[in-house]
Amino acid sequence: MHTQFYRRVLKNGMTIILEKRNIPVVSVGFAVRCGGINESASEKGISHFIEHMLYKGTPTRNAKKIAEEIERKGGDLNGFTDENVTAFWCKMPSKCLDVALDVLSDMVKNPLFDAKELEKERKVIFEEIKMRKDNPVVYVFDKINNYLYSEPFGIPLIGNEKTMNAIDRGKILKKFREVYQPNNLILVVVGDADFEKLIEFVEKNFGNKKGKIQKFKIKKRDKTGLEKRKGVDQANLVFAYHVPLAKDKKCYAAKVLSTLMAEGMSSRLFHEIREKRNLAYAVKGETEISKDFAYNLVYIGTTKENIEIVKKIILEEFKKIEEGFTESELKEVKEQIIGNFHISMEDSQSQMVNLLSYELDGNAKDFYEFEKNISNVKLKDVKSLANMKKYSFFALIPE
């Protein structure tokens, strides 16, 4: 697949990114550099609430029309809120790029925040909060963040009943006007598009207003705990530890360690816990690395009786890495990660998210250095990260 990369920061501060591909599909995303880390404890959930509201209509389109204009062309429309970003995207046949740009820019520039719709959507988010609590896997993932970081960052991105009840239309409008300005916006396009035309579109449709984004101190901690709950049959546990931030090249060693330990059926913990001892069905690893926070985690679903055994195995396996990880194993894991990297680029929508996350940490262009950065990972760096002096651990267990 032949690709070309373009990036420009315009006079108004807006960043335009294009990975040009000669395929008949295009993924388009408008993103604002603001999410959970930019919220105080009392306004937790406001970024996510705003994200929901942007689909609810503008002066020229109601919610139905927004969805129809994209979907009737064969497109797919969605959005997400993360700790450092709120994004609105669609995937379209590339001949309909102008529709994608028109609809998404209307959403990020002209939301109505209709008072009635706002109250209706608040109810929807309350259901989403309940759904997250009722799903043990999602719940332990939300909880581990709170075990790794003090508040406000440790509070789930979606907020809670108290914060969501306190967010009124006035607060939403104020936050929106502060944040959703060109200097905080990024437009990412992956597919068949013309870079100069994208710039022309933005210059014509976005002014020069400057917005501001609050930052709150992110304080690390390490905490361990259990919670009992009626009505669950399985113990869900998460083991997590802090790793170097995105600006530190050693964060690539953290990616190697996570893959080696718990990503895929060839990983050490999958083999040890599931294949060898049949203690679990799900054994998963994840890496969360950005310029503001970074950690690796291992998730395992097991029986209540086996929690301590599983935890002991996890710590023993990390100790084995620290003491006996070899160059030939390192080479194999690097090849696995680089292979996964190439596969992740295949889909234009996941590539759009890849480029966006690199832009949020500095510059989208650095994405293309990934292979080199993984290749340069040193054995000693992986081994030293495997030294588990400090970690966080949380388990939700049947009562």
FENSUL-V907589 format. One record per run of one state. SS is the DSSP state (H for helix, E for strand, C for the rest). FROM is the first residue (numbers start at 1). TO is the last residue. If there is no record, write none. Layout:
SS;FROM;TO, SS;FROM;TO
This chain:
C;1;2, E;3;9, C;10;14, E;15;21, C;22;24, E;25;32, C;33;35, H;36;38, C;39;40, H;41;43, C;44;45, H;46;53, C;54;56, E;57;58, C;59;61, E;62;62, H;63;71, C;72;75, E;76;81, C;82;85, E;86;93, H;94;109, C;110;110, E;111;111, C;112;114, H;115;134, C;135;135, H;136;148, E;149;149, C;150;160, H;161;166, C;167;168, H;169;179, C;180;181, H;182;184, E;185;191, C;192;194, H;195;205, C;206;219, E;220;220, C;221;223, E;224;229, C;230;234, E;235;242, C;243;250, H;251;262, C;263;267, H;268;276, C;277;282, E;283;289, C;290;293, E;294;302, C;303;303, H;304;324, C;325;326, H;327;344, C;345;347, H;348;360, C;361;363, H;364;375, C;376;378, H;379;385, C;386;391, E;392;398, C;399;399
